[in-house]
Amino acid sequence: MEYRIIKSPSQGTVDLLFRRKGSAPSVPLENYDAVGLVQGRMIDMVVAADIAEKAAGVFVEDIKGHCPQNLIMIAIFGDTASVEAAIKDIQCKMREIKVGENP
C-alpha cells in the first residue's frame, strides 16, 4: 500500500478528487484541513477504510480510477491530526494482519 497526506489541500485538488470519485460526497464534507490518500488492493482498502473511520473522526471516500494493476484509492478527510492518526492506525493494523498471516 502507498500512503500520502495532503495538508491544506487546494480547492483544485479537492475538485480533482471529487471528479475522480464520480459523485457528490456521501455526507457533507465540512471542516477538514487534510486529505489522506491510501492506494492498494480492493480487500486492503475496505479494511483500511474501516480502520480509519474507527480510529479517528474522519470520513472516507472511494476514489475511482483506471489502474491496470487493479489498485484502488481511498481519500480520508478530516483535520490534520485525525487524518495522521488514521493513517498511522492503518499502517499499524495492516502490519499486524500481515504478521498474523505469515507466522
C-alpha positions in Angstrom: 0.0 0.0 0.0 1.0 3.6 -0.6 0.1 6.5 1.7 0.2 10.2 1.3 -1.2 13.1 3.3 -2.1 16.5 1.8 -2.3 19.2 4.4 -4.5 22.2 3.5 -5.4 20.8 0.1 -6.1 23.4 -2.6 -9.7 23.7 -4.0 -8.3 22.4 -7.3 -7.0 19.2 -5.6 -10.3 18.7 -3.8 -12.2 19.2 -7.1 -9.9 16.7 -8.8 -10.6 14.1 -6.1 -14.4 14.6 -6.4 -14.3 14.4 -10.2 -12.4 11.0 -9.8 -15.0 9.9 -7.2 -17.7 10.4 -9.8 -20.4 11.6 -7.4 -21.0 14.0 -4.6 -19.8 13.2 -1.1 -21.9 10.7 0.8 -22.2 13.2 3.6 -21.5 16.9 3.6 -17.7 17.4 3.9 -17.0 20.4 6.1 -14.3 21.4 8.5 -11.5 19.3 7.1 -8.0 20.6 6.5 -6.2 17.4 5.4 -6.8 14.6 3.0 -5.0 11.2 3.4 -4.7 9.1 0.3 -4.2 5.4 0.5 -3.8 3.1 -2.5 -3.8 -0.7 -2.6 -5.8 -3.8 -3.4 -9.5 -3.7 -3.0 -9.6 -6.0 0.0 -7.0 -3.9 1.8 -8.8 -0.7 1.0 -12.0 -1.9 2.5 -10.2 -2.9 5.7 -8.2 0.4 5.7 -11.5 2.4 5.4 -12.9 0.6 8.3 -9.8 1.1 10.4 -9.7 4.8 9.5 -13.3 5.5 10.4 -13.0 3.7 13.7 -9.6 5.3 14.6 -10.5 9.0 14.3 -13.1 11.5 13.4 -12.6 11.1 9.7 -14.7 10.4 6.6 -13.6 8.0 3.9 -14.5 8.3 0.2 -13.7 5.8 -2.6 -11.8 7.4 -5.5 -12.3 5.7 -8.8 -9.5 5.3 -11.3 -8.3 3.3 -14.3 -5.4 1.3 -12.9 -4.2 -1.7 -14.9 -2.8 -3.2 -11.7 -6.4 -3.2 -10.2 -5.4 -0.9 -7.4 -7.9 1.4 -5.9 -7.6 4.5 -3.8 -9.4 5.9 -0.8 -9.4 9.5 0.4 -9.6 10.2 4.2 -11.0 13.6 5.0 -10.6 15.3 8.4 -8.5 17.6 10.5 -4.8 17.1 10.2 -4.3 15.3 13.5 -7.2 12.9 12.8 -6.0 12.1 9.3 -2.5 11.4 10.5 -3.8 9.2 13.3 -6.0 7.3 10.9 -3.0 6.7 8.5 -0.8 5.5 11.4 -3.5 3.2 12.7 -4.0 1.7 9.2 -0.2 1.1 8.9 0.0 -0.5 12.3 -3.1 -2.7 12.0 -2.2 -3.8 8.4 1.3 -4.8 9.6 -0.4 -6.9 12.4 -2.7 -8.5 9.9 0.3 -9.4 7.6 2.3 -10.8 10.6 -0.7 -12.9 11.5 -1.0 -14.3 8.0 2.7 -15.3 7.9 3.6 -16.9 11.3 
